[in-house]
């Protein structure tokens, strides 16, 4: 039994040289893939002693199906999801990209923005057709040095998505990326590269859905976003996999002088979900906000990490991560603000609020600060607790029954985050939150 | 510039020498016993034999030595500095005199002078209920007021306690901090010597604080005192310790273990001001167990040392128990204060508060590393953590690593931290009122530290303010 276990582990932590994905793309890309493969094969699992891995077992994110040939997965998607098709129809989004199992990228309704010079295509295509931009940015923020699981994605991603907004172009409406994993035993390596040019503007919604309810699907996503100077980027990451998915996601953005970046991580799904969001403030006057919402039910384990890395002076960052838990769900949050010695006159704030709705829940939080010069304003705070009984009492005294009162209070708790979302998405998320509050 | 300010600046100008003259001197001593450098089972056996200990204690020591050798060094904090410790180049046991004295007149002159310079007997006469002075490995002087003895309070050095009250020591020794706990608690358990032992009988309120003073004199010395405080039901005690060492070129090691037990309704306050020289590694494990409705307060000031790694811990084990940790750290040039606090809520309706203040100056680094853990059964827990850091100088560094693990939904947990430099508008206001910029800055720093200093007995508060003033001098702005 023991040796058996060891056997599975060994194959899971080893990418054979014959894996078909390693041969995809140009020579440049194939070198990168091979290099990532050897880093993955040569590196141990991350140690549990470090805060990042204190609350989640890394061995979950090794895959038993690394070598499977994903091309055999049936392409079963019959057009886009109805609500997204409706949004496209009514012109509420500037385009819809559907990524089916990282096998097939379909782009719809982007004619208007193509005229503006925007490029939306699969990353595999971009490496061929727009090799100059792609090679200058791909693997710059996340590569085989980032970590073992990131190296795994760097070696094995298949199609990926690429979005490029030229200098000075404003994409008025959100661009919607919809990635669906089919049910069944398989492994996904979604990858996204976004380049927002100087003084350009983009809103991106990045949704991860699908998988089955059996615990046999694994997704390992990597996202790199560049905001050039004076650019304005809003990035929403919505994770609502089925309960059988183990999800690992690493996001890194880099913003230059006077650029702004709003990142909204929304995590609802999966069995175990570990997300790592990071923004490097790389140019003077850059501003980054991360406003996230995590809602765990059942026996979900949701582990989130945020990083704000101040490299340049006069940069501003702000994090507000809200966590709601019910049933036996557990959450772990680790967040780091690091201000380098050369980054003067920075401001950085970080808040993590945890609302516990049932007695079996567990919330861990480690908001960290590393500050290497004096000229800063920095604060962080964390709270963990149940719904304030006084608030419930007040609402009840106004004739509102207890379950409705609870819903109102949770709606208020998440409200300030949802307010920042595009309208259609906001309504979607409200429904998700309401559904998650059923039978409380 | 006024004459007064000039005077102060003269004082301040001699800061470098000040630690050397006030604390940094050392005595040329013919030690009654000076063991060999390095650590092995023979050294442990020798310490145990010289102390005439019962067999069970030597067994504990030997076992702890094996644990020490088998445990790896901590991988957090300042691993670079930790790597500098050369465990083979340290004297683990030094006995300055052949027996402890209970009259100040009998203490050898050179030691007496040391403690006279440090002001210990003076303080004793003024306000303390009892005092104990440890020089290297051994307690050299010990006295306690008569009325306290009559009440049944036991205040002894740890070695005497082991001889006179072996049953109490055996019951509690290692019960809060076992040798297995960490590498340095294992080291201390293997080679401990000296330290304080206090037992307060039920219902006794010790109104005057008891004090111990720890002094390292020799170079490459390791001081491993072991302190055990037990407050029985409904009793109350305040214990204070101070620490200094001379300035040497090579490093010394201070690795203490402090175990504190507050039984039902008992209350303990433990105040430390450590002002070690800047070549001391200060790696201390301190932990308290608090039972039903009991209270433990750690008041912890970290001024000196090269590297301090110290996280006073409170385990709230009985319903209604309360814990408070108030800690300040000052990290100047070349120093790393890796301090923090831990509270474990393991019983219902317990409450705790952690207040941490740190100042990093020049290239000093102050870290807060903390843990609040709430177990499943600890409903009705209230806990708040507040960390404030002040940065002075362009290369100062401040880190905050708080950890909160909450396993219960009926709790109220709050954490807050702020990091900033001395506010320009405050400085501007004070200078507009005619204060020099240095004085204004000092005033702001004193205000920043005030929640801590106001908890100290007056003499200590005055001393701390003076230390701050000296530390703040020069290179500011």
Boltz contact constraints between the chains, C-beta under 6 A:
constraints:
  - contact:
      token1: [A, 49]
      token2: [B, 75]
      max_distance: 6.0
  - contact:
      token1: [A, 356]
      token2: [B, 409]
      max_distance: 6.0
  - contact:
      token1: [A, 359]
      token2: [B, 409]
      max_distance: 6.0
  - contact:
      token1: [A, 361]
      token2: [B, 409]
      max_distance: 6.0
  - contact:
      token1: [A, 362]
      token2: [B, 407]
      max_distance: 6.0
  - contact:
      token1: [A, 363]
      token2: [B, 406]
      max_distance: 6.0
  - contact:
      token1: [A, 364]
      token2: [B, 405]
      max_distance: 6.0
  - contact:
      token1: [A, 365]
      token2: [B, 404]
      max_distance: 6.0
  - contact:
      token1: [A, 366]
      token2: [B, 403]
      max_distance: 6.0
  - contact:
      token1: [A, 368]
      token2: [B, 401]
      max_distance: 6.0
  - contact:
      token1: [A, 369]
      token2: [B, 400]
      max_distance: 6.0
  - contact:
      token1: [A, 370]
      token2: [B, 399]
      max_distance: 6.0
  - contact:
      token1: [A, 371]
      token2: [B, 398]
      max_distance: 6.0
  - contact:
      token1: [A, 371]
      token2: [B, 419]
      max_distance: 6.0
  - contact:
      token1: [A, 372]
      token2: [B, 397]
      max_distance: 6.0
  - contact:
      token1: [A, 373]
      token2: [B, 394]
      max_distance: 6.0
  - contact:
      token1: [A, 374]
      token2: [B, 391]
      max_distance: 6.0
  - contact:
      token1: [A, 374]
      token2: [B, 393]
      max_distance: 6.0
  - contact:
      token1: [A, 374]
      token2: [B, 396]
      max_distance: 6.0
  - contact:
      token1: [A, 374]
      token2: [B, 421]
      max_distance: 6.0
  - contact:
      token1: [A, 375]
      token2: [B, 421]
      max_distance: 6.0
  - contact:
      token1: [A, 377]
      token2: [B, 420]
      max_distance: 6.0
  - contact:
      token1: [A, 378]
      token2: [B, 419]
      max_distance: 6.0
  - contact:
      token1: [A, 379]
      token2: [B, 418]
      max_distance: 6.0
  - contact:
      token1: [A, 380]
      token2: [B, 417]
      max_distance: 6.0
  - contact:
      token1: [A, 381]
      token2: [B, 416]
      max_distance: 6.0
  - contact:
      token1: [A, 382]
      token2: [B, 415]
      max_distance: 6.0
  - contact:
      token1: [A, 383]
      token2: [B, 414]
      max_distance: 6.0
  - contact:
      token1: [A, 384]
      token2: [B, 406]
      max_distance: 6.0
  - contact:
      token1: [A, 384]
      token2: [B, 413]
      max_distance: 6.0
  - contact:
      token1: [A, 385]
      token2: [B, 411]
      max_distance: 6.0
  - contact:
      token1: [A, 385]
      token2: [B, 412]
      max_distance: 6.0
  - contact:
      token1: [A, 386]
      token2: [B, 409]
      max_distance: 6.0
  - contact:
      token1: [A, 386]
      token2: [B, 410]
      max_distance: 6.0
